[in-house]
Amino acid sequence: MNAYQRIMSFSKKKIILDSLVYTLLPKLSFIASLLVLPWISPYLSLEDYGIYGILISYITLLQIFVGLGQNVILQNSFFTHGNHYKLIWRRSYAIMIFGGVVSTLVFAALLFFTLSQKLGANAWPIFFMTSVYFMLTPIDTIIINYYTLKEKSFAYAYGAALNGVITTLVTILTIRYLKLGYMGWMISLPVVAIINHLYFGKRIYIKERLIPQFKFKKTFFKKAMKIGLPLTPHGLSLYILGISDRLLLEYFKIPIARIGFYSQGYNMGSQGSIFVNGLFQALNRRLQEGFRGTEEKDRIFIKKTIIIIPALIGIILCFGGLWMKEIFLILFRKPELQQAYPVAIIVLCSYMFWSLYAFFVYPLSIKNKTFSQAKISILAAIFNIVGNIIFIPFYGIWAAVGVTYVSYIIFGFAGLLDKENRIFFNRYVNIVKVSIYFLIINVLLFTLAYCGKDFSIIIKGLITIVFASGISFLYKTNSKIFS
């Protein structure tokens, strides 16, 4: 094995290891919450899922205004400003804290004008807990960018894992033993933010001196907003794709139990984003360097990842959907909570198209073309809103989940509408042809998962073994795809 092969072999192993680290350890809270569902689900109802689904819709919406698009500024300054990036990060951190204050005030208005009757005596405690969350959560953006760009995957994952264990214990205590229902999930929100400050504070604040700097020139604020604000409609569009349908279901007076049915299935399916985001976090620095690089090895790396990563994501999500019924039967002990697996399958498989979107926006982010990035998601969001308004009155939750799937298809491929983007990707592959292939493949994988949802365990096992054996054979025989 020559030096180049040893380097590539090491790089491949590190990508796989980092993918597992970013996918599994930071999400121990979710993994643990799944494992404890058999113990806490008897103490939950579809009404709990319905109220929590509406609350988390508001929180997710306002989270957009906490970030204010500063994520792009953090990443680009890391590569373009050398050792001086910390000054920019401190100022961006301050801007995000300001966004947290604004979000807290808006949440108060939403809470007391729309949900006060449903929440009753819980309204004030919820306001207090979310206020703490909004004020402290900007550190999350600093943490994830710092540890991924510095490639300190284990250091990040240990803290995230500890956070996950503690918040899971809080959830068990509040839901199973104190019988607080959806309030158990709400209590865990500020706990997550507080633990992040306690665990990562020494590294972020003391060693790296990434302390919010509220005193800066107006020119910096204007420039930061010029880059970041176009991502606010982008964030709103993502919100519309992922959360707003629950608010529309509430608007059209769908019963809260049916909203809970939809919300439960959606929450389970949306966890496909854990795998997708973890994989791209592991690849983040290499993709940044690859897209910025001009050498042949950079071109080859980007070409292979564009082909391999979406295919890998599609296959894994397909088999997650295929086995979703069994997952629900194991995790949920209440019969009323075991029926939403078809919703989860559709939502899970919609994330097959997220990887294509993630590739398309890299060049746009690198060039600070945040407005072009926003247009991609706005197109899908418009379809999502119009589709839900038209079909929810007739088909209820099934209209919402069907529109969600089609919206994610649009979301995945809308980056091709940018001519400059198409020209850029054609340096690596015929991007239109590759996209058509992935559209066909992903729809076929979704069809397999959904049509096979009620197959016997034996048939599902055989299908899984055949696919896994084929992929393993290609990998071990050094197929051109993996070489």
QUIURNOR-V530278 format. One record per pair of residues at least 6 apart in sequence whose C-alpha atoms are under 7 Angstrom apart, sorted by the first residue. I is the first residue (numbers start at 1). GAP is how many residues later the second one is. D is the distance in Angstrom with one decimal. If there is no record, write none. Layout:
((I & GAP & D) (I & GAP & D))
This chain:
((15 & 267 & 6.2) (15 & 268 & 6.6) (18 & 135 & 6.3) (18 & 264 & 5.1) (19 & 259 & 5.8) (19 & 260 & 4.8) (19 & 263 & 5.0) (21 & 132 & 6.6) (21 & 133 & 6.8) (21 & 136 & 6.4) (22 & 131 & 6.8) (22 & 135 & 6.6) (22 & 256 & 4.7) (22 & 259 & 6.7) (22 & 260 & 6.4) (23 & 251 & 6.1) (23 & 252 & 5.4) (23 & 255 & 4.2) (23 & 256 & 6.7) (25 & 132 & 5.3) (25 & 133 & 7.0) (25 & 135 & 6.6) (25 & 136 & 5.1) (26 & 131 & 5.1) (26 & 134 & 4.4) (26 & 135 & 5.1) (27 & 134 & 6.9) (27 & 137 & 6.7) (28 & 133 & 5.4) (28 & 136 & 5.0) (28 & 137 & 6.7) (29 & 135 & 3.5) (29 & 136 & 5.7) (29 & 138 & 6.6) (29 & 139 & 5.6) (32 & 136 & 6.4) (33 & 135 & 5.9) (34 & 297 & 6.6) (37 & 294 & 5.3) (37 & 295 & 6.2) (38 & 293 & 4.9) (38 & 294 & 5.4) (38 & 295 & 5.7) (40 & 132 & 6.7) (40 & 135 & 6.4) (40 & 136 & 5.3) (41 & 291 & 5.8) (41 & 292 & 6.3) (41 & 293 & 6.7) (42 & 291 & 6.3) (42 & 292 & 5.8) (43 & 132 & 6.6) (43 & 133 & 6.2) (43 & 136 & 6.6) (43 & 138 & 6.7) (44 & 137 & 5.8) (46 & 211 & 5.0) (46 & 214 & 4.6) (46 & 215 & 6.0) (47 & 209 & 5.9) (47 & 210 & 5.2) (47 & 213 & 5.8) (48 & 133 & 6.2) (48 & 134 & 5.1) (49 & 211 & 4.5) (49 & 214 & 6.3) (49 & 215 & 6.1) (50 & 206 & 5.5) (50 & 207 & 6.3) (50 & 209 & 5.2) (50 & 210 & 3.7) (50 & 213 & 6.4) (52 & 130 & 5.9) (53 & 193 & 6.9) (53 & 210 & 5.8) (54 & 192 & 6.3) (54 & 193 & 6.4) (57 & 186 & 5.4) (57 & 187 & 6.6) (60 & 179 & 6.9) (61 & 175 & 6.8) (61 & 178 & 6.1) (62 & 41 & 5.4) (64 & 168 & 6.4) (64 & 171 & 5.8) (64 & 172 & 6.9) (65 & 34 & 5.5) (65 & 38 & 6.4) (66 & 30 & 5.2) (66 & 31 & 6.9) (66 & 33 & 4.2) (66 & 34 & 4.8) (66 & 37 & 6.6) (66 & 72 & 6.9) (67 & 29 & 5.4) (67 & 32 & 6.9) (67 & 71 & 7.0) (68 & 28 & 6.6) (68 & 31 & 7.0) (68 & 160 & 5.7) (68 & 161 & 6.0) (68 & 164 & 6.1) (69 & 159 & 3.8) (69 & 160 & 5.9) (69 & 162 & 5.1) (69 & 163 & 6.3) (70 & 22 & 6.2) (70 & 158 & 5.6) (71 & 70 & 6.8) (72 & 293 & 6.4) (74 & 15 & 6.0) (75 & 70 & 6.9) (76 & 290 & 6.5) (77 & 8 & 5.4) (78 & 7 & 5.4) (86 & 124 & 6.5) (89 & 121 & 6.9) (90 & 120 & 5.4) (90 & 121 & 5.6) (90 & 122 & 4.7) (90 & 123 & 5.2) (91 & 121 & 6.1) (91 & 122 & 5.0) (91 & 123 & 6.4) (91 & 125 & 7.0) (93 & 45 & 6.8) (93 & 119 & 5.2) (94 & 118 & 4.7) (94 & 119 & 5.7) (94 & 120 & 5.3) (96 & 42 & 5.8) (97 & 38 & 6.2) (97 & 41 & 6.2) (100 & 34 & 4.9) (100 & 35 & 5.0) (101 & 34 & 6.3) (103 & 31 & 6.9) (104 & 27 & 5.3) (104 & 30 & 6.3) (108 & 19 & 6.5) (116 & 7 & 6.1) (126 & 60 & 6.9) (129 & 58 & 6.6) (129 & 61 & 5.8) (130 & 60 & 6.7) (132 & 58 & 5.8) (133 & 56 & 6.1) (133 & 57 & 4.6) (133 & 60 & 6.0) (136 & 57 & 5.7) (137 & 56 & 5.6) (147 & 6 & 6.3) (147 & 9 & 6.0) (148 & 133 & 6.4) (149 & 136 & 5.7) (159 & 40 & 6.3) (163 & 29 & 6.3) (163 & 32 & 6.2) (167 & 21 & 5.7) (167 & 24 & 6.6) (167 & 25 & 6.6) (170 & 18 & 6.6) (171 & 13 & 5.3) (171 & 14 & 6.3) (171 & 17 & 6.6) (174 & 6 & 5.7) (174 & 10 & 4.9) (175 & 6 & 5.3) (175 & 9 & 5.3) (204 & 6 & 5.5) (205 & 6 & 5.5) (227 & 141 & 6.5) (227 & 143 & 6.3) (230 & 140 & 5.6) (230 & 141 & 5.0) (230 & 144 & 6.2) (231 & 139 & 6.0) (231 & 140 & 6.9) (231 & 143 & 5.8) (233 & 141 & 6.2) (234 & 140 & 4.2) (234 & 143 & 5.7) (234 & 144 & 6.4) (237 & 140 & 5.4) (237 & 141 & 5.3) (237 & 144 & 5.0) (238 & 139 & 6.6) (240 & 141 & 5.8) (241 & 140 & 5.8) (241 & 143 & 6.4) (241 & 163 & 6.5) (245 & 155 & 6.2) (246 & 13 & 6.7) (249 & 10 & 6.8) (252 & 141 & 6.7) (261 & 79 & 6.0) (262 & 78 & 6.9) (262 & 81 & 6.7) (262 & 135 & 6.3) (264 & 76 & 6.9) (265 & 75 & 4.9) (265 & 76 & 5.9) (265 & 78 & 5.0) (265 & 79 & 4.4) (266 & 77 & 6.2) (266 & 78 & 5.3) (266 & 81 & 6.1) (268 & 76 & 5.6) (269 & 75 & 4.0) (269 & 76 & 6.1) (269 & 78 & 4.9) (269 & 79 & 4.1) (270 & 77 & 6.1) (270 & 78 & 5.7) (272 & 45 & 6.8) (272 & 76 & 5.5) (272 & 79 & 6.5) (273 & 78 & 6.7) (276 & 37 & 6.9) (276 & 79 & 6.9) (290 & 8 & 4.7) (290 & 9 & 6.9) (290 & 11 & 6.9) (290 & 12 & 6.2) (291 & 72 & 7.0) (299 & 129 & 6.2) (302 & 126 & 7.0) (303 & 125 & 5.1) (303 & 126 & 6.4) (310 & 45 & 5.6) (310 & 46 & 6.6) (313 & 39 & 6.2) (314 & 38 & 5.0) (314 & 128 & 6.2) (317 & 31 & 6.5) (317 & 32 & 5.9) (317 & 35 & 7.0) (318 & 31 & 6.4) (318 & 127 & 5.6) (318 & 128 & 6.1) (318 & 131 & 5.5) (319 & 130 & 6.6) (321 & 24 & 4.6) (321 & 27 & 6.6) (321 & 28 & 7.0) (321 & 128 & 5.3) (322 & 127 & 4.3) (322 & 128 & 6.7) (322 & 130 & 6.1) (322 & 131 & 5.3) (323 & 130 & 6.8) (324 & 17 & 5.9) (324 & 21 & 6.6) (325 & 16 & 5.6) (325 & 128 & 6.5) (328 & 10 & 5.4) (328 & 13 & 6.6) (329 & 9 & 5.8) (332 & 6 & 5.9) (343 & 58 & 6.6) (345 & 105 & 6.5) (346 & 59 & 6.7) (347 & 54 & 7.0) (347 & 58 & 6.6) (349 & 97 & 5.8) (350 & 55 & 5.1) (350 & 58 & 5.8) (352 & 90 & 6.6) (353 & 55 & 6.3) (353 & 56 & 6.0) (353 & 59 & 4.8) (354 & 58 & 5.7) (356 & 56 & 5.3) (356 & 57 & 6.9) (357 & 54 & 6.6) (357 & 55 & 4.4) (357 & 56 & 6.6) (357 & 58 & 6.8) (360 & 55 & 5.5) (361 & 12 & 6.2) (364 & 6 & 6.6) (364 & 9 & 6.3) (376 & 35 & 6.5) (376 & 38 & 5.1) (376 & 39 & 5.8) (377 & 34 & 5.8) (380 & 27 & 5.1) (380 & 28 & 7.0) (380 & 30 & 5.5) (380 & 31 & 5.2) (383 & 24 & 6.5) (384 & 19 & 6.0) (384 & 20 & 6.5) (384 & 23 & 5.8) (387 & 16 & 6.1) (388 & 11 & 6.5) (388 & 12 & 5.7) (388 & 15 & 6.6) (391 & 8 & 5.5) (392 & 7 & 5.3) (392 & 8 & 6.4) (416 & 6 & 5.7) (422 & 9 & 6.8) (425 & 6 & 6.1) (475 & 7 & 6.0))
